[in-house]
Amino acid sequence: MIEFSEIKQLAPLVHLRLTPSEVERLSKDGAQILDYVDRLKELSVDNISIEDDRPRVKLREDRPVRFDRVGELIAAFPRKEGRFLKVPFVFEEQNG
């Protein structure tokens, strides 16, 4: 199991604010993940082919294209702050 103190030390480094119960859960979950990774290290991959046999699809060449109507785009966006567009929050919001 990952130590409680280790998680409390690492959390601020990755900008996480965790409650004591979250630290405990993360400690257990992290230990299970590390155990699984150790199990994966034991697997033999000698007989596994890495050849990709999917049909090749010809894609168009990527070329930069100048877009001169940025002002119109920003003006049409419903929520903005300066030249930045504001979008709804995507991830689960943390209280505390």
PyMOL CGO cylinders between C-alpha atoms (Angstrom):
from pymol import cmd
from pymol.cgo import CYLINDER

trace = [
    CYLINDER, 0.00, 0.00, 0.00, 1.20, 3.52, -0.75, 0.3, 1, 1, 1, 1, 1, 1,
    CYLINDER, 1.20, 3.52, -0.75, 1.75, 5.36, 2.49, 0.3, 1, 1, 1, 1, 1, 1,
    CYLINDER, 1.75, 5.36, 2.49, -0.69, 8.06, 3.59, 0.3, 1, 1, 1, 1, 1, 1,
    CYLINDER, -0.69, 8.06, 3.59, 2.24, 10.45, 4.15, 0.3, 1, 1, 1, 1, 1, 1,
    CYLINDER, 2.24, 10.45, 4.15, 3.53, 9.88, 0.60, 0.3, 1, 1, 1, 1, 1, 1,
    CYLINDER, 3.53, 9.88, 0.60, 0.19, 10.84, -0.93, 0.3, 1, 1, 1, 1, 1, 1,
    CYLINDER, 0.19, 10.84, -0.93, -0.11, 13.90, 1.32, 0.3, 1, 1, 1, 1, 1, 1,
    CYLINDER, -0.11, 13.90, 1.32, 3.36, 14.94, 0.11, 0.3, 1, 1, 1, 1, 1, 1,
    CYLINDER, 3.36, 14.94, 0.11, 2.64, 14.31, -3.58, 0.3, 1, 1, 1, 1, 1, 1,
    CYLINDER, 2.64, 14.31, -3.58, -0.86, 15.83, -3.74, 0.3, 1, 1, 1, 1, 1, 1,
    CYLINDER, -0.86, 15.83, -3.74, 0.24, 19.49, -3.66, 0.3, 1, 1, 1, 1, 1, 1,
    CYLINDER, 0.24, 19.49, -3.66, 2.93, 18.81, -6.27, 0.3, 1, 1, 1, 1, 1, 1,
    CYLINDER, 2.93, 18.81, -6.27, 0.24, 17.78, -8.76, 0.3, 1, 1, 1, 1, 1, 1,
    CYLINDER, 0.24, 17.78, -8.76, -2.17, 20.48, -7.53, 0.3, 1, 1, 1, 1, 1, 1,
    CYLINDER, -2.17, 20.48, -7.53, -4.63, 18.15, -5.79, 0.3, 1, 1, 1, 1, 1, 1,
    CYLINDER, -4.63, 18.15, -5.79, -6.56, 18.98, -2.67, 0.3, 1, 1, 1, 1, 1, 1,
    CYLINDER, -6.56, 18.98, -2.67, -7.60, 15.71, -1.09, 0.3, 1, 1, 1, 1, 1, 1,
    CYLINDER, -7.60, 15.71, -1.09, -9.73, 14.95, 1.92, 0.3, 1, 1, 1, 1, 1, 1,
    CYLINDER, -9.73, 14.95, 1.92, -8.42, 12.33, 4.36, 0.3, 1, 1, 1, 1, 1, 1,
    CYLINDER, -8.42, 12.33, 4.36, -10.90, 9.77, 2.96, 0.3, 1, 1, 1, 1, 1, 1,
    CYLINDER, -10.90, 9.77, 2.96, -9.74, 10.51, -0.60, 0.3, 1, 1, 1, 1, 1, 1,
    CYLINDER, -9.74, 10.51, -0.60, -6.12, 10.06, 0.48, 0.3, 1, 1, 1, 1, 1, 1,
    CYLINDER, -6.12, 10.06, 0.48, -7.00, 6.71, 2.03, 0.3, 1, 1, 1, 1, 1, 1,
    CYLINDER, -7.00, 6.71, 2.03, -8.89, 5.57, -1.08, 0.3, 1, 1, 1, 1, 1, 1,
    CYLINDER, -8.89, 5.57, -1.08, -6.08, 6.75, -3.36, 0.3, 1, 1, 1, 1, 1, 1,
    CYLINDER, -6.08, 6.75, -3.36, -3.57, 4.89, -1.21, 0.3, 1, 1, 1, 1, 1, 1,
    CYLINDER, -3.57, 4.89, -1.21, -5.46, 1.62, -1.66, 0.3, 1, 1, 1, 1, 1, 1,
    CYLINDER, -5.46, 1.62, -1.66, -6.23, 2.20, -5.36, 0.3, 1, 1, 1, 1, 1, 1,
    CYLINDER, -6.23, 2.20, -5.36, -2.64, 3.22, -6.08, 0.3, 1, 1, 1, 1, 1, 1,
    CYLINDER, -2.64, 3.22, -6.08, -1.34, 0.08, -4.42, 0.3, 1, 1, 1, 1, 1, 1,
    CYLINDER, -1.34, 0.08, -4.42, -3.64, -2.07, -6.57, 0.3, 1, 1, 1, 1, 1, 1,
    CYLINDER, -3.64, -2.07, -6.57, -2.46, -0.29, -9.71, 0.3, 1, 1, 1, 1, 1, 1,
    CYLINDER, -2.46, -0.29, -9.71, 1.20, -0.78, -8.80, 0.3, 1, 1, 1, 1, 1, 1,
    CYLINDER, 1.20, -0.78, -8.80, 0.56, -4.46, -8.04, 0.3, 1, 1, 1, 1, 1, 1,
    CYLINDER, 0.56, -4.46, -8.04, -1.06, -4.85, -11.46, 0.3, 1, 1, 1, 1, 1, 1,
    CYLINDER, -1.06, -4.85, -11.46, 1.91, -3.15, -13.16, 0.3, 1, 1, 1, 1, 1, 1,
    CYLINDER, 1.91, -3.15, -13.16, 4.24, -5.56, -11.37, 0.3, 1, 1, 1, 1, 1, 1,
    CYLINDER, 4.24, -5.56, -11.37, 2.15, -8.48, -12.68, 0.3, 1, 1, 1, 1, 1, 1,
    CYLINDER, 2.15, -8.48, -12.68, 2.38, -7.06, -16.22, 0.3, 1, 1, 1, 1, 1, 1,
    CYLINDER, 2.38, -7.06, -16.22, 6.17, -6.96, -15.94, 0.3, 1, 1, 1, 1, 1, 1,
    CYLINDER, 6.17, -6.96, -15.94, 6.15, -10.75, -15.54, 0.3, 1, 1, 1, 1, 1, 1,
    CYLINDER, 6.15, -10.75, -15.54, 4.42, -11.33, -18.89, 0.3, 1, 1, 1, 1, 1, 1,
    CYLINDER, 4.42, -11.33, -18.89, 6.45, -12.61, -21.80, 0.3, 1, 1, 1, 1, 1, 1,
    CYLINDER, 6.45, -12.61, -21.80, 5.96, -10.63, -24.98, 0.3, 1, 1, 1, 1, 1, 1,
    CYLINDER, 5.96, -10.63, -24.98, 8.50, -12.55, -27.05, 0.3, 1, 1, 1, 1, 1, 1,
    CYLINDER, 8.50, -12.55, -27.05, 5.85, -14.22, -29.23, 0.3, 1, 1, 1, 1, 1, 1,
    CYLINDER, 5.85, -14.22, -29.23, 3.72, -11.13, -29.80, 0.3, 1, 1, 1, 1, 1, 1,
    CYLINDER, 3.72, -11.13, -29.80, 3.90, -9.52, -33.22, 0.3, 1, 1, 1, 1, 1, 1,
    CYLINDER, 3.90, -9.52, -33.22, 3.74, -5.77, -33.43, 0.3, 1, 1, 1, 1, 1, 1,
    CYLINDER, 3.74, -5.77, -33.43, 2.95, -5.76, -37.12, 0.3, 1, 1, 1, 1, 1, 1,
    CYLINDER, 2.95, -5.76, -37.12, -0.06, -3.65, -37.94, 0.3, 1, 1, 1, 1, 1, 1,
    CYLINDER, -0.06, -3.65, -37.94, -2.15, -5.49, -40.52, 0.3, 1, 1, 1, 1, 1, 1,
    CYLINDER, -2.15, -5.49, -40.52, -4.89, -2.89, -40.83, 0.3, 1, 1, 1, 1, 1, 1,
    CYLINDER, -4.89, -2.89, -40.83, -5.39, -1.48, -44.32, 0.3, 1, 1, 1, 1, 1, 1,
    CYLINDER, -5.39, -1.48, -44.32, -3.60, 1.78, -44.89, 0.3, 1, 1, 1, 1, 1, 1,
    CYLINDER, -3.60, 1.78, -44.89, -5.76, 4.83, -45.47, 0.3, 1, 1, 1, 1, 1, 1,
    CYLINDER, -5.76, 4.83, -45.47, -4.27, 7.66, -47.47, 0.3, 1, 1, 1, 1, 1, 1,
    CYLINDER, -4.27, 7.66, -47.47, -4.77, 10.85, -45.53, 0.3, 1, 1, 1, 1, 1, 1,
    CYLINDER, -4.77, 10.85, -45.53, -4.52, 14.33, -46.90, 0.3, 1, 1, 1, 1, 1, 1,
    CYLINDER, -4.52, 14.33, -46.90, -1.36, 16.24, -46.19, 0.3, 1, 1, 1, 1, 1, 1,
    CYLINDER, -1.36, 16.24, -46.19, -1.62, 18.61, -43.25, 0.3, 1, 1, 1, 1, 1, 1,
    CYLINDER, -1.62, 18.61, -43.25, -1.03, 22.17, -44.36, 0.3, 1, 1, 1, 1, 1, 1,
    CYLINDER, -1.03, 22.17, -44.36, -1.39, 25.29, -42.24, 0.3, 1, 1, 1, 1, 1, 1,
    CYLINDER, -1.39, 25.29, -42.24, -4.19, 27.56, -43.40, 0.3, 1, 1, 1, 1, 1, 1,
    CYLINDER, -4.19, 27.56, -43.40, -4.41, 31.17, -42.32, 0.3, 1, 1, 1, 1, 1, 1,
    CYLINDER, -4.41, 31.17, -42.32, -7.71, 32.08, -40.68, 0.3, 1, 1, 1, 1, 1, 1,
    CYLINDER, -7.71, 32.08, -40.68, -8.31, 35.82, -40.84, 0.3, 1, 1, 1, 1, 1, 1,
    CYLINDER, -8.31, 35.82, -40.84, -11.77, 35.93, -39.23, 0.3, 1, 1, 1, 1, 1, 1,
    CYLINDER, -11.77, 35.93, -39.23, -10.75, 35.32, -35.60, 0.3, 1, 1, 1, 1, 1, 1,
    CYLINDER, -10.75, 35.32, -35.60, -12.46, 38.55, -34.50, 0.3, 1, 1, 1, 1, 1, 1,
    CYLINDER, -12.46, 38.55, -34.50, -15.77, 37.43, -35.98, 0.3, 1, 1, 1, 1, 1, 1,
    CYLINDER, -15.77, 37.43, -35.98, -15.47, 34.04, -34.33, 0.3, 1, 1, 1, 1, 1, 1,
    CYLINDER, -15.47, 34.04, -34.33, -14.78, 35.55, -30.91, 0.3, 1, 1, 1, 1, 1, 1,
    CYLINDER, -14.78, 35.55, -30.91, -17.59, 38.10, -31.33, 0.3, 1, 1, 1, 1, 1, 1,
    CYLINDER, -17.59, 38.10, -31.33, -20.08, 35.31, -32.12, 0.3, 1, 1, 1, 1, 1, 1,
    CYLINDER, -20.08, 35.31, -32.12, -19.12, 33.19, -29.08, 0.3, 1, 1, 1, 1, 1, 1,
    CYLINDER, -19.12, 33.19, -29.08, -21.67, 33.53, -26.23, 0.3, 1, 1, 1, 1, 1, 1,
    CYLINDER, -21.67, 33.53, -26.23, -19.21, 33.63, -23.30, 0.3, 1, 1, 1, 1, 1, 1,
    CYLINDER, -19.21, 33.63, -23.30, -15.77, 35.16, -23.44, 0.3, 1, 1, 1, 1, 1, 1,
    CYLINDER, -15.77, 35.16, -23.44, -13.14, 36.91, -21.40, 0.3, 1, 1, 1, 1, 1, 1,
    CYLINDER, -13.14, 36.91, -21.40, -10.91, 39.14, -23.52, 0.3, 1, 1, 1, 1, 1, 1,
    CYLINDER, -10.91, 39.14, -23.52, -9.88, 37.05, -26.52, 0.3, 1, 1, 1, 1, 1, 1,
    CYLINDER, -9.88, 37.05, -26.52, -10.41, 33.77, -24.59, 0.3, 1, 1, 1, 1, 1, 1,
    CYLINDER, -10.41, 33.77, -24.59, -13.57, 31.75, -25.12, 0.3, 1, 1, 1, 1, 1, 1,
    CYLINDER, -13.57, 31.75, -25.12, -15.27, 30.41, -21.99, 0.3, 1, 1, 1, 1, 1, 1,
    CYLINDER, -15.27, 30.41, -21.99, -16.75, 26.92, -22.17, 0.3, 1, 1, 1, 1, 1, 1,
    CYLINDER, -16.75, 26.92, -22.17, -18.69, 24.86, -19.61, 0.3, 1, 1, 1, 1, 1, 1,
    CYLINDER, -18.69, 24.86, -19.61, -16.67, 23.00, -16.98, 0.3, 1, 1, 1, 1, 1, 1,
    CYLINDER, -16.67, 23.00, -16.98, -15.92, 19.52, -18.32, 0.3, 1, 1, 1, 1, 1, 1,
    CYLINDER, -15.92, 19.52, -18.32, -14.60, 17.64, -15.30, 0.3, 1, 1, 1, 1, 1, 1,
    CYLINDER, -14.60, 17.64, -15.30, -16.28, 16.85, -12.01, 0.3, 1, 1, 1, 1, 1, 1,
    CYLINDER, -16.28, 16.85, -12.01, -16.02, 19.93, -9.80, 0.3, 1, 1, 1, 1, 1, 1,
    CYLINDER, -16.02, 19.93, -9.80, -14.31, 19.44, -6.44, 0.3, 1, 1, 1, 1, 1, 1,
    CYLINDER, -14.31, 19.44, -6.44, -15.73, 21.21, -3.37, 0.3, 1, 1, 1, 1, 1, 1,
    CYLINDER, -15.73, 21.21, -3.37, -13.14, 22.21, -0.83, 0.3, 1, 1, 1, 1, 1, 1,
]
cmd.load_cgo(trace, "trace")
